[in-house]
Amino acid sequence: MSVLRGCSIPLLLITSIAVPVYWAFPYDLPALRGAGIVLGWAGYGLLLGCLLLMLRETALARALGGLERMYLWHHRAGTLAYVLLLAHPLVLAAAAWSEAPHLAWQTLSPLAEGIPERLGWLSLLLLMLGLAATFWSTLAYPRWRWLHLALAAGVLAGLAHLWQLGIDEPLSPILGITALILAWRFVRDDSGLSARPYVVESTSQVAKDMVEITLKPLARPIVASAGQFILAAFFSGPNFRGCGEPHPFTISAIGANGEIRIAVKALGDCTRHLQGIEPGVAARIEGGFGTVFAERPATAQLWLAGGVGITPFLGLLRAGTVTQPTTLVYLYRHESDAAFLPELQALANANPNLCLRTLASGDDAVDLDSLLTESGAIPARECYLCGPPGMVAAARKHLRRRGVSAHRIHFEHFGFR
């Protein structure tokens, strides 16, 4: 990733803080009260940046270093914004304490003050609810989605808080920006307007509890490349009940006419249900997303795949032969789980630059040290990881111990909550 792209999101968030703080900076107030006001504007500006990072636009994701990176910073910015906004009334209360303790209590109590203060506390409570949903990993997606909307409601309650305080000069453009971002997310993303129509053309069983689905575009196909992923929502067919909400799937192949193939492993309710999908089912596709494989250098590489994590590497191999020495280590539990293994063996036999190593690990932990011993000079290789989070975490630690620098280890989490 380039330095400019790596700095893009921090610069965006700094700007989102600096502009409202500069616009509404309280030059003529005591230091502590002025600090409380600055904290409020900084928190609200950061929330605007946080909202912008919710948008699932391919051009925006490409400019900011990928959708996964946007969601990671979205979580960080939302948490920091809440801390700043929570500190806002506390610092104002501390400023009022110097005048009289009861004034400090009136500043903090939502029952002792008027409508502006109550709206401010309502905003904080809604933000807390939305933030809690973010970290509630076991919450079902539909419930998480509705709870996460509390963040948007909290932003609007914060705007109402400012309006009731009589602050209108910087408020109108902020209100316009907020409304634009929320409307864009609802109309383009949540309502599916940004997605392209596809239809399931065929399906094939490639391993136990894993099916490869071929999707045919019904209009202009999305722009995607090997190694990227899409967000796909499947709808109901004659004998199939759709899942509805979008899920991320890595592209396993791209056809000459825009067809897309994805491998779906039964890992949850929706993906388990998709094992029985049938041709003719309508789908909506967003993408392509992902930048991990976009800037691969022409140096020796190590690819480590676990289970369905083989998909992006298969997509790269199907798109063209590798031209640099590449070792592909493919881990799976049992032979019945080894998706695409005959095809991978054929690709390795046809390409002298590709070395394929496979291991059926069963239910035991994988000994990465012995597995990677024959993989060449590992510290000099670019390492790409894809698989279960536990495997990726263990592989990262192992590679660092083997002397691989952090910037040579590439992976994606696919966590979009």
C-alpha positions, 0 to 999 in steps of 0.5 A: 500500500502506498504511503499516500493511501496509507495516510488517507483515512487518518488525514480524512478523520483529522480534517473532519475534526479540524474543520468544525473545531476551527469554525466554532472555536471559542476564543473568548471563553475561559480555558476549561469551558472552551476545552469542553466546547472543543471536545464536543465539536471534535467528537461530532466532527469525528462522527461525521468521518465515521459515517463517511467510512460506512459507505460501501462505494468501490471508488471510495474503498479503492482510494482509502485502502480497502473496505476492510480498512475503512470498517476498522477505522470506522470502529476506531473513530466511533469509539474515540468520538464517543469518548470525546463526546462523553468528556464534553459534559464532564469538562463543562461541569468541571468548569461550572464547579469553580462557580458553584457545585450545584451548577456542575450538577445541573450541567450533568443531570438530564433531569435538572436542565432543559431540552438541549441538555436532554437531547445531548444525553439522548445522543450519548445514550444512542451512541452507546447503544450503537457502540455496544452493538458493534462489539457484540460479536454473537448478535444476529445480523438483523438485530445488529443492523437495527441496533447499529442504526442507533449511531445514526439516530445519535448523530441526529439527536446531537444535531438537535442538541446544537440546534436547541442551543441556538448554534446555527452558523456552522450547523447548516452545512454539517446538517447537509453533510450528515443528511447526504451521508445517511441518505447515500448509505440508505439509498445506495447501500441498504436499499441495494441501489449500488448493487448490480443484478446477477442470476445464479447460472450453475452450482457445483459441490467442490468439497464437504459443505462447500459449493461453488456458485457461478453468477451471470450478470443481467446488466453491466457487470461489476469491475473486479479482479482476481483475489478480490471479494464481493458482497452478495445478497441472494433472493428467493427462487421457486424452491429456494428461500433467499437470505436477503442481507449481503455477505462477503465472498471471495471471487474464485474466477472471473469469466470472459463475459463478466461471470463470477464464481464464488466458493461458499463454505457452510459456516453460518445460517446463511452460508449453510442455507446457500449449499442448496441454492439453485440456478435461476435465483436472483442476486445483487452484487457489490464490488469488487473490494479488497486490495491485498493482492492488488500490488503484489511485487515480482518477488518470491512469495508464500501463500498460506491458505486454510479451508475456504481461504484457498479461494483467492489464491485459486482465483489468482491461479485461474487468472494466469500463471505465476511468474515468480517463485511461489509456494502455496501451502494449503491446509484442510481438516480432512480429505473431504474438505480439500476443495479444488485439490485436483485442479490445484495439483494440475496447475502446480504440475503445469507451472514450474514457479508454483510449489504446492504443499498440502496437509490434512491436519484433522482436529490437531493444531498445525505445526507451522514450524515444520510445515514451512521449513522447506518453503525457502528463505521465508524472511525474504518472501512476501507472505499472503494469508487467508483462512480462519482467524485463529490460523491467520493469527498463529501464522502471523506470530510464527512468521514474525518469529521467523524474521518476516517484517510486518509489511511483508505479511498480508491478510484480510479479516472479512469482519464487517460489523 
